[in-house]
Amino acid sequence: MSYCFVRVTSNYSEHIKNFYSNNPNYVKKSYLEQYNLLINDSFESASVYSKNLNKIGVKAFDIISNAEPLQNTWKKENNLPIETSNKDIIIDQLKFYKPDVLWIDDFAIIDIDWKTKLLTQVPSIKLLVGHTCAPYNKAIEQKFKLFDIMFTCIPCQKNELEKLGIKTFLLYHGFEETILDRIKDNNNLPHTNFLFSGSLYTGSGFHKSRIEYIEKMLDTSIKIDLYCNLETKGKIAKKKLMYNLINFLRTIKLGKLVHKLPVIKNYISYGDIPIKQYSKKLIQSSKSPVFGLDMYKLLSKADICFNIHGEVAEKCAGNIRLFEATGVGSCLVTDWKENITDLFEPGKEIVTYKTIDECIDKVKWLINNPEERKKIALAGQQRTLKDHTIGDRVKRLNEILIKELNVLSK
């Protein structure tokens, strides 16, 4: 069965910013030239799914909704009025592509009015698909119900959505194996024994434990190289303000207002756990975050890569670092989860821990036993290249989409 697939997504904003600031002349190029350069630079699921769908004969395209220079170029080339909103630019792009399947993981663009307008102007759409692997609030939960089906990378989140009556499929992240050919030239990067690269966001469902673990490691004899995506002091202060306001209303028996006041209800999750600023040592120790090919090159130069899931994962493993780190051949040290043995064999292909002290002890052991570490790293890489490639994930995705399209056509 042939179909056209379009994914509306957003890349890390820092990646978009760095991409254009490092290549200022790109804004002068055509939409197609910018699109190809950006897709070629990105190895997020925003691009690799479409690349691999194309390989198996599916016409697949990406719309990167937060790439403002790219979207503005589309607007100019297609003679859209200067006041055209980003949401309307996306509809214009979808009218051009005429997808059968529309996948959205940028929930900022969708609401009931936009969906009605979309389906009216783009009648080719047969299946509306949503995707989430992140924390969500009540407002986003309502948006999930606008889709025909949902995908998630976290088994625990799949169970949550199904309890809400939302048809949901599990699709783990994976590793894009063509990256290995492109990171061979990484000799200019520093070698590191122990590395963390990723986001440290405050608030419910995000990275409270991750921040606590890293800050405790900084107080030990272990040297950990950090490349962190940190929130600004202002953003954390705003979250703290919402936490205090929400809990004050609850204390004075006005908790119902939290769900009614527009200025508060979209931030209800900020009231769940105390919000703290980063320690001075963490801020001073963190280097700027890296993205795309540079991030994979960095991981490949690390003997050991630290991973810990966000609170949204609960008892389940599934974040993308599991496959990125093992895929490039770094020894992965990650938090133990109930389903981890579905993905890797602990002690042989990866190293797991249940407490911060166990984590520190195992990292020290790996540093002092390089031959054992290398064996684990190699076994982990072999497992990922065997069972966890994007090609594998896309085959499953394609099977599910064809089955759902066939049901709709009956």
Secondary structure, 3 states (H helix, E strand, C coil): CCCEEEEEECCCHHHHHHHHHHCHHHHHCCHHHHHHHHHHHCCCHHHHHHHHHHHCCCEEEEEECCCHHHHHHHHHHCCCCCCCCHHHHHHHHHHHHCCCEEEECCCCCCCHHHHHHHHHHCCCCCEEEEEECCCCCHHHHHHHCCCCEEEECCHHHHHHHHHCCCCEEECCCCECCCHHHHCCCCCCCCCEEEEEEEEECCCCCCCHHHHHHHHHHCCCCCCCEEEEEECCHHHHHHHHHHHHHHHHHHHCCCHHHHHCCHHHHCCHHHHCCCCCCCCHHHHHHEECCCCHHHHHHHHHCEEEEECCCCHHHCCCCCCCHHHHHHHHCCEEEEECCCCHHHHCCECCCEEEECCHHHHHHHHHHHHHCHHHHHHHHHHHHHHHHHHCEHHHHHHHHHHHHHHHHHHHHC
